[in-house]
Every structure is written in structure tokens, then in C-alpha cells.
């Protein structure tokens, strides 16, 4: 049976404990801050800018992408299952609003990326960063996301073609994410074909103009930092106009 909630208690506890370092640009999360402008630029180009748009950041963590979209004048809701991460995001948003650095602070709330707690046809953009490969049932998530989008709305997801479910993840999560039956016979999230499956599932959910784009500039930045975590791509799709 496929899961109803995309959560593992050990992972939630781990990321809640890390929350206080999420916005520290000198911490282990420094690469997320450094690389975020490149990702944001790509997402903004694909959705025609953020001005006046309602955006949802699913699996937002501490809100690095959500806060950046808000600074670009989107009205952003960020959802995550880690209350610690959300609290950190709320603190940053409140501080930036206090000093006048944000016209539209993000609204952060508890929610499952696979089934976000929003009204149908209420957003123009569903965005995420490094989330797609963590979804235990991506096919179900896509079916839920398309319901949230207004006609002409877009899914914009940035992720790595190869999941790295290494020792930093709990045994339960590694087992769930690497379970071959989750994607098809002989296929796991560690295979390049994973993206091809995602493209098919987005189309089956009713999305049009489903594309993958290699993020060459992001890979270049990673290489300059001495990282071998290359192969970044963006997955985009549009809800058709009726």
C-alpha cells in the first residue's frame, strides 16, 4: 500500500534539530544560499516573473526558496512537515518584514508536499527545490498539485537526477525511497530513467508542455566548489487553459 503521509519521524526530528543553522550562510547550508539565485532566476523566467502571482513552495524547509520568491513580489505559502524548520522560516520572514525588506512575507504552515492543504485552483505556481525525489508517491502528488493550480499555472521543480540516499538518511527512509516497486520493475530513484518516469506521470496527471532542462550553470557552480553532486535539472509543466 502506498503511503498517505510523506514523512518519517526520524527525518523530521533531524531537520527540526538543524533548523537553527538553516539560515546561517556560513553553516553546512551555505551552498543552498549561494546557489539559490540561479534556481530562482530559472523559475522566474519559466513562470513569467513573480509579480502578483500566488506561489506554493512544497517541502519548503526553512524557506530559502519561499523567501526569495516573496522578495520577487510573489504571494507565497510554504508548507513542510518539520515544525522546527517552519519556525525558523517564520522568524526570518518576520524580521525582514520588520525592517521593510519584504512587501509580502511568506506564510509558512504545516503541510504534506504530497497533498498540500490548499483550496483547489488557488495558486499560479507550485515550486520546490530538492523535493521531487523524496516523495514516496510522486504520481499521487502530481495529481494533487494540478488541482491546486489555476489554468495556465505551472509546476517548477529543481532536483538532481540521482537521489543520494546515503548514511545521513534514516534506514526507514532509505528503504522506502529505494524500493523498486515504487517506480516499476528494476527502476529506482538512483537511475537516470527516474526523470523519464516523472515526465510520464506529469502528463498522465493532465499537465501539458512537460519538459526537463539541464541546469548547466548550477552544475558549473557545484563544480567550482569542488562538488561531484552534478546533474541538476528542472522539471516544468503547465496546467492547460480551459
C-alpha positions as CSV (number, residue, x, y, z in Angstrom):
1,X,0.0,0.0,0.0
2,X,1.3,3.4,-0.9
3,X,1.8,5.9,2.0
4,X,-0.7,8.7,2.8
5,X,1.8,10.9,4.5
6,X,5.3,11.7,3.1
7,X,7.0,11.7,6.5
8,X,9.5,9.7,8.6
9,X,9.6,10.8,12.3
10,X,13.4,10.4,12.5
11,X,13.9,12.7,9.5
12,X,11.5,15.3,10.9
13,X,13.4,15.3,14.2
14,X,16.7,15.6,12.4
15,X,15.8,18.5,10.3
16,X,14.0,20.3,13.2
17,X,17.2,20.0,15.1
18,X,19.1,21.5,12.2
19,X,16.7,24.4,11.8
20,X,18.7,27.0,13.7
21,X,21.5,26.6,11.2
22,X,19.4,26.7,8.0
23,X,19.7,30.5,7.5
24,X,23.4,30.7,8.6
25,X,25.3,31.3,5.4
26,X,28.5,30.1,7.0
27,X,27.0,26.7,8.0
28,X,26.8,23.5,6.1
29,X,23.8,25.0,4.3
30,X,26.0,27.7,2.6
31,X,25.7,26.1,-0.8
32,X,21.9,26.3,-0.7
33,X,22.2,30.1,-0.2
34,X,24.9,30.5,-2.8
35,X,23.1,28.6,-5.5
36,X,19.6,29.8,-4.8
37,X,19.8,32.9,-7.1
38,X,20.5,30.6,-10.1
39,X,17.5,28.4,-9.3
40,X,15.2,31.4,-8.7
41,X,16.2,33.0,-12.0
42,X,15.3,29.9,-13.9
43,X,11.9,29.6,-12.1
44,X,11.1,33.3,-12.6
45,X,11.8,33.0,-16.3
46,X,9.6,30.0,-16.8
47,X,6.6,31.4,-15.0
48,X,6.9,34.9,-16.5
49,X,8.0,36.6,-13.3
50,X,6.5,36.5,-9.8
51,X,4.8,39.9,-9.7
52,X,1.2,39.4,-8.5
53,X,1.4,35.6,-8.6
54,X,0.3,33.2,-5.8
55,X,3.0,30.6,-5.3
56,X,3.3,27.5,-3.2
57,X,6.6,26.1,-2.1
58,X,6.1,22.4,-1.2
59,X,8.6,20.9,1.2
60,X,9.9,24.4,1.9
61,X,12.2,23.5,4.8
62,X,13.4,26.8,6.3
63,X,12.0,28.8,3.4
64,X,15.1,29.7,1.4
65,X,13.2,29.5,-1.9
66,X,9.9,30.7,-0.5
67,X,11.5,33.9,0.9
68,X,13.3,34.5,-2.4
69,X,10.0,34.3,-4.3
70,X,8.4,36.6,-1.8
71,X,11.2,39.2,-2.3
72,X,10.4,38.9,-6.1
73,X,6.8,40.0,-5.1
74,X,5.0,36.7,-5.2
75,X,2.5,35.9,-2.5
76,X,4.0,32.7,-1.2
77,X,2.8,29.9,1.0
78,X,5.4,27.5,2.2
79,X,4.5,24.1,3.6
80,X,6.6,21.5,5.3
81,X,6.2,18.8,7.9
82,X,9.1,20.0,10.1
83,X,7.7,22.5,12.7
84,X,11.3,23.4,13.6
85,X,12.1,24.4,10.0
86,X,8.9,26.3,9.7
87,X,9.5,28.2,12.9
88,X,12.9,29.3,11.6
89,X,11.3,30.4,8.3
90,X,8.7,32.4,10.2
91,X,11.3,34.1,12.2
92,X,13.3,35.2,9.1
93,X,10.1,36.4,7.4
94,X,9.0,38.4,10.4
95,X,12.4,40.1,10.7
96,X,12.6,41.0,7.1
97,X,9.1,42.4,7.2
98,X,10.0,44.4,10.3
99,X,12.9,46.2,8.5
100,X,10.9,46.7,5.4
101,X,12.8,44.2,3.3
102,X,9.7,42.2,2.3
103,X,6.4,43.5,1.0
104,X,4.8,40.1,1.0
105,X,6.3,37.9,3.7
106,X,5.7,34.2,3.1
107,X,3.0,32.3,5.0
108,X,4.5,29.2,6.5
109,X,2.3,26.3,7.7
110,X,2.4,22.6,8.4
111,X,1.5,20.6,5.3
112,X,2.4,17.5,3.3
113,X,4.1,18.0,0.0
114,X,2.2,15.1,-1.5
115,X,-1.2,16.6,-0.5
116,X,-0.9,20.3,0.3
117,X,-3.7,21.8,2.4
118,X,-4.8,24.5,0.0
119,X,-8.0,25.1,-1.9
120,X,-8.4,23.9,-5.5
121,X,-7.4,26.4,-8.2
122,X,-5.8,28.8,-5.6
123,X,-2.2,29.2,-6.9
124,X,-0.3,30.0,-10.0
125,X,2.9,28.3,-9.3
126,X,3.9,25.1,-7.4
127,X,7.6,25.2,-6.9
128,X,10.1,23.1,-5.0
129,X,13.8,22.5,-4.6
130,X,15.2,19.1,-3.9
131,X,11.8,17.6,-3.1
132,X,10.6,15.5,-6.0
133,X,13.0,12.6,-5.3
134,X,11.9,12.5,-1.6
135,X,8.2,11.9,-2.5
136,X,7.1,8.4,-1.6
137,X,4.4,8.6,-4.2
138,X,5.2,11.3,-6.8
139,X,2.3,10.2,-9.1
140,X,-0.2,10.9,-6.4
141,X,1.5,14.3,-5.6
142,X,1.2,15.4,-9.2
143,X,-2.5,14.6,-9.3
144,X,-2.9,16.7,-6.2
145,X,-0.8,19.6,-7.4
146,X,-2.7,20.0,-10.7
147,X,-5.9,20.5,-8.7
148,X,-4.3,23.4,-6.8
149,X,-3.2,25.3,-9.9
150,X,-5.3,27.8,-11.8
151,X,-5.5,27.2,-15.6
152,X,-2.1,28.2,-17.1
153,X,-0.4,27.6,-13.8
154,X,3.0,25.9,-13.6
155,X,4.9,23.3,-11.7
156,X,8.6,24.2,-11.4
157,X,10.8,21.7,-9.7
158,X,14.6,21.7,-9.4
159,X,16.2,18.5,-8.4
160,X,19.1,16.1,-9.0
161,X,18.6,13.2,-11.4
162,X,20.2,10.9,-8.9
163,X,19.0,10.6,-5.3
164,X,21.7,10.1,-2.8
165,X,20.1,8.2,0.0
166,X,23.2,7.7,2.0
167,X,24.1,7.3,5.6
168,X,22.6,10.7,6.5
169,X,19.2,9.3,6.0
170,X,17.3,7.0,8.3
171,X,17.2,3.3,7.5
172,X,13.4,3.6,7.1
173,X,13.6,6.4,4.6
174,X,16.3,4.8,2.6
175,X,14.3,1.6,2.4
176,X,11.2,3.5,1.3
177,X,12.8,5.7,-1.3
178,X,14.9,2.9,-2.9
179,X,12.1,0.4,-3.0
180,X,12.0,-0.7,-6.6
181,X,8.2,-1.3,-6.7
182,X,7.7,2.4,-6.0
183,X,8.6,3.2,-9.6
184,X,8.5,0.0,-11.6
185,X,10.3,-3.3,-12.1
186,X,14.0,-2.8,-11.7
187,X,13.8,1.0,-11.5
188,X,14.8,3.2,-8.5
189,X,15.4,6.9,-7.9
190,X,19.1,6.3,-8.4
191,X,18.5,5.6,-12.1
192,X,18.6,8.4,-14.8
193,X,15.3,6.9,-16.1
194,X,13.7,8.2,-13.0
195,X,13.2,11.6,-14.7
196,X,11.6,9.9,-17.7
197,X,9.1,8.3,-15.3
198,X,8.3,11.7,-13.8
199,X,7.7,13.2,-17.2
200,X,5.2,10.4,-18.0
201,X,3.4,10.8,-14.7
202,X,3.0,14.6,-15.1
203,X,1.5,14.0,-18.5
204,X,-0.8,11.4,-17.1
205,X,-1.9,13.8,-14.4
206,X,-3.1,16.2,-17.1
207,X,-0.2,18.5,-17.4
208,X,0.9,19.9,-20.8
209,X,4.3,21.1,-22.1
210,X,6.2,18.8,-19.7
211,X,9.9,19.5,-20.1
212,X,13.2,18.7,-18.4
213,X,16.0,21.3,-18.6
214,X,19.7,20.6,-17.7
215,X,20.8,23.4,-15.3
216,X,24.3,23.8,-16.7
217,X,25.0,26.9,-14.6
218,X,24.1,25.2,-11.4
219,X,26.4,22.3,-12.3
220,X,29.1,24.7,-13.1
221,X,28.8,26.4,-9.7
222,X,28.8,23.0,-8.0
223,X,32.0,22.0,-9.9
224,X,33.7,25.3,-8.9
225,X,33.0,24.4,-5.3
226,X,34.7,21.1,-5.7
227,X,31.4,19.1,-5.5
228,X,30.7,16.0,-7.5
229,X,27.0,16.4,-6.9
230,X,26.3,17.2,-10.5
231,X,23.5,16.5,-12.9
232,X,21.0,19.2,-11.8
233,X,17.9,19.6,-13.8
234,X,14.5,21.4,-13.7
235,X,11.2,19.7,-14.4
236,X,8.4,22.0,-15.6
237,X,4.8,21.5,-16.7
238,X,1.7,23.6,-17.3
239,X,-1.9,23.2,-16.4
240,X,-3.8,23.7,-19.6
241,X,-6.1,26.6,-20.2
242,X,-9.8,25.6,-20.5
